[in-house]
Amino acid sequence: MIQEKNYKRYEGKRLLKATPKLSYETEELRGVVREQKKVFEEKIPPYFPSDALKDAVEYARILQRPLLLRGEPGSGKTRLAQAVAYELYRKDYRSQYFEWYIKSSTKARDGLYTFDHLARLRDVELARHKNNGEPQPGKEDLFRYRKFGPLGQAYLASKPDKPAILLIDEIDKADLDFPNDLLFELEQKRFFVEETSEEIVAEYPPLIFITSNDEKDLPNAFLRRCVFFYIDFPGEELLMDIAKANAGNWAKEYKKAMPDKLIEDIVNRFRQLYTDMKNNPNTDKAPSTSELIDWLRVLYYQFLQGRLEGESLPKGELPHPEVLLKSLDDYKTQTNK
């Protein structure tokens, strides 16, 4: 059950519009590479969770289980974790927010910790050389050779007054053993570092978001340990809110607002395209919400340049189809109508 101090339910109200520009400094760059820019800047775009999705976040927090998110690519699965972190911690959210992006080569232990055996061997040999071939006296400092991964960092950072938030993105990219290899750590909220004989135990369970694109089936034992939610394609009203929120953000940035009627026509044109493609069994990939935002941004640029006027798109040919259509067959089908 929830034991968080100053607990607040996630209501999805902090990202109804884009955030101001935020700055943060990553651990990896602090004092390491002088020539490289150390401070990163970001502006989090609007995010509109459904009531059902907000309830799913609540259930995951009550049960202290990971929230497994499925849905079409571009449906907003990945951005939920960041949105929750920002609502809880505002501009300082990066101190409690961790990201683990899964690749085909990712192993479960990568998220817990890594141990630099080569560096340790090198240091042992150097010390032995300096000591005329004799072992270095005293206990060796093994801790400097281990580095915690995103899951390990989240366990260390999570406290009852400030629970950590972890994103494990696209878990189905890894091999079939990957989810099973995490069962103990996700269930017990602890793991063991063999090289240093440390047991790392989370003081308080972090809130974990796991995304999947349904590229492969996940083991039943793993599914049993998760709260599940499928993010549907946004309805007409939500799609309009997303488009107008992003356009409103660009209006502030560029000091010129696109007419609401034009935005509505763009969204309606997009919805018609999406519906036609979903109903066509030969479609390779229907456009997602992320493609709508990209398309709207291109059209907004055309509007700023004075190349798009009035309160509706030109009739006939679909403008800038290359932004929306991601396969040659879809491109040919939709542009040859």
FENFENFEN-V846643 format. One record per backbone hydrogen bond with DSSP energy under -0.5 kcal/mol. CO is the residue of the C=O (numbers start at 1). NH is the residue of the N-H. If there is no record, write none. Layout:
co->{CO,CO}
nh->{NH,NH}
This chain:
co->{4,9,13,15,22,24,26,26,27,29,29,29,32,33,38,38,40,42,44,47,50,51,52,53,54,55,56,57,58,59,60,60,66,66,67,67,68,68,69,70,72,74,76,77,77,78,79,80,81,82,83,84,85,86,89,90,92,93,93,96,98,100,100,103,107,107,108,108,109,109,111,111,112,114,115,116,117,118,119,120,121,122,123,124,125,126,127,128,129,131,140,142,143,145,147,149,150,151,152,153,154,155,158,159,160,162,164,165,166,166,167,167,168,169,170,171,175,176,177,178,179,180,182,183,184,185,189,191,192,193,193,193,198,198,199,200,206,207,208,209,210,211,212,219,220,221,222,223,225,227,229,229,230,231,235,236,237,238,239,240,241,242,243,244,245,246,247,248,249,250,251,251,259,260,261,262,263,264,265,266,267,268,269,270,271,272,273,274,275,277,279,280,288,289,290,291,292,293,294,295,296,297,298,299,300,301,302,302,303,315,318,320,320,321,321,327,328,329,330,331,332}
nh->{7,11,16,47,42,40,29,30,30,31,32,33,34,36,26,40,24,22,19,49,54,55,56,57,58,59,60,61,62,63,64,65,68,227,69,210,70,229,212,231,75,290,80,80,81,82,83,84,85,86,87,88,89,90,92,93,95,96,97,165,167,102,169,106,110,111,111,112,112,113,151,152,149,147,117,120,121,122,123,124,125,126,127,128,129,130,131,133,132,134,142,145,146,116,114,153,154,155,156,157,158,203,204,162,5,159,207,98,168,209,100,169,211,102,173,174,178,180,181,182,182,183,186,187,188,189,202,200,194,196,197,198,193,200,201,191,208,166,67,168,69,171,71,223,224,225,225,226,66,68,70,231,232,72,239,240,241,242,243,244,245,246,247,248,249,250,251,252,253,254,255,256,263,264,265,266,267,268,269,270,271,272,273,274,275,276,277,278,279,280,281,283,292,293,294,295,296,297,298,299,300,301,302,303,304,305,307,308,306,317,321,323,324,324,325,331,332,333,334,335,336}
